[in-house]
Amino acid sequence: MIHHAGVDVTDLERSGHFYDSLLGPLGWRRLVDEDGRVGWGIYRSVFFASANGTAARGGSSHVCFSANAIPAVKAAYEGGLEAGGTDDGAPGPRPGYGASHYAAYLRDPDGHRVEIAVSSD
């Protein structure tokens, strides 16, 4: 089991807005907001964005957030787009990952690949 994960970002305010908009429809909220670091989760922070003075390595990471239903996948995807993310795969079935796998893909403002998925397999 993963305890927590994170990405390095170049603009913490911009990335904070993006992840607030993407994770809010999934029931996550911002739980940590410190100098140089923001964390989200449901009960405790498990995903962090950090601006530590180094350039983010966009495209070098992938994170997938679980949704409880297809409407949540769509809402998170739309929220991410509206907050500066770019499309990397519109919401839809992904049968290659299982008969009931439904997912959407975005790139965050630094180019990190973000997936939102629901699956009953």
Secondary structure as UniProt FT lines:
FT   STRAND          5..8
FT   HELIX           12..23
FT   HELIX           24..26
FT   STRAND          29..34
FT   TURN            35..36
FT   STRAND          37..41
FT   STRAND          45..50
FT   TURN            58..59
FT   STRAND          62..66
FT   HELIX           70..82
FT   TURN            83..84
FT   STRAND          86..93
FT   HELIX           95..97
FT   TURN            99..100
FT   STRAND          102..107
FT   TURN            109..110
FT   STRAND          113..118
//
